[in-house]
Amino acid sequence: MQLSVEISLYPLQDNYLEIIKWFIDRVDAYPDVQRLTNGMSTQLGGDYDVVMALLATEMKAAHQQWGRGVFVCKFIPGGVNLDHSE
């Protein structure tokens, strides 16, 4: 089963751009997950179990590395075409 997730990270620190870029770089290490980022959020797409495992691992790593931060996510089971724009 496919899954698409829209995720936004709001680090509770002054160097928030560094932290967001760090998180995106880590997500890019997963070759089986498609990523599309814009100025407001990052969209991820791929196999349900792979995407959920990525989120569990990388969200925990972000909290361990940087402390407090807020993640806001939207989940769409079945996935969407991340290349689509209109």
C-alpha positions as CSV (number, residue, x, y, z in Angstrom):
1,M,0.0,0.0,0.0
2,Q,1.2,3.5,-0.8
3,L,1.2,6.5,1.5
4,S,1.7,10.2,1.0
5,V,2.6,12.5,3.9
6,E,2.8,16.2,4.1
7,I,5.1,17.2,7.0
8,S,6.2,20.5,8.4
9,L,8.9,20.9,11.1
10,Y,8.8,23.8,13.4
11,P,12.0,23.8,15.5
12,L,11.8,25.8,18.7
13,Q,15.2,27.3,18.2
14,D,16.7,30.4,16.5
15,N,18.7,28.3,14.0
16,Y,15.5,26.8,12.6
17,L,16.6,26.8,8.9
18,E,19.7,24.7,9.7
19,I,17.5,22.2,11.5
20,I,14.9,21.9,8.7
21,K,17.7,21.4,6.1
22,W,19.3,18.8,8.4
23,F,16.0,16.9,8.5
24,I,15.4,17.1,4.7
25,D,19.0,15.8,4.1
26,R,18.3,12.8,6.3
27,V,15.0,12.1,4.5
28,D,16.9,12.2,1.2
29,A,19.0,9.2,2.4
30,Y,15.9,6.9,1.8
31,P,16.1,6.0,-2.0
32,D,12.7,4.4,-2.0
33,V,10.9,7.5,-0.7
34,Q,9.9,10.3,-3.1
35,R,10.4,13.8,-1.7
36,L,9.1,17.2,-2.8
37,T,9.7,20.3,-0.7
38,N,8.3,23.8,-1.1
39,G,8.4,26.9,1.2
40,M,5.8,25.5,3.6
41,S,6.2,21.8,3.8
42,T,7.7,18.6,2.5
43,Q,5.7,15.9,0.9
44,L,6.9,12.3,1.1
45,G,5.6,9.3,-0.9
46,G,6.3,5.6,-1.0
47,D,5.4,2.3,0.5
48,Y,3.4,2.7,3.7
49,D,5.7,0.7,5.9
50,V,8.8,2.4,4.6
51,V,7.5,5.9,5.0
52,M,6.2,5.3,8.5
53,A,9.5,3.7,9.5
54,L,11.3,6.8,8.1
55,L,9.1,9.1,10.1
56,A,9.6,7.1,13.3
57,T,13.4,7.1,12.9
58,E,13.9,10.6,11.7
59,M,11.5,12.4,14.0
60,K,13.1,10.7,16.9
61,A,16.6,11.6,15.6
62,A,15.5,15.2,15.3
63,H,14.2,15.4,18.8
64,Q,17.4,13.7,20.1
65,Q,19.7,16.0,18.1
66,W,17.9,19.3,18.5
67,G,15.5,19.0,21.4
68,R,12.1,20.5,21.3
69,G,10.3,20.9,17.9
70,V,6.9,20.5,16.5
71,F,6.0,18.2,13.6
72,V,2.7,18.7,11.8
73,C,1.7,15.9,9.4
74,K,-1.1,15.0,7.0
75,F,-1.4,11.4,5.9
76,I,-3.1,10.2,2.7
77,P,-3.3,6.4,2.4
78,G,-3.1,5.2,-1.1
79,G,-0.7,8.0,-2.0
80,V,-1.0,10.9,-4.4
81,N,1.1,12.0,-7.4
82,L,3.7,14.3,-5.9
83,D,4.8,15.4,-9.4
84,H,1.3,16.8,-10.2
85,S,0.9,20.5,-10.2
86,E,-2.0,22.7,-11.3
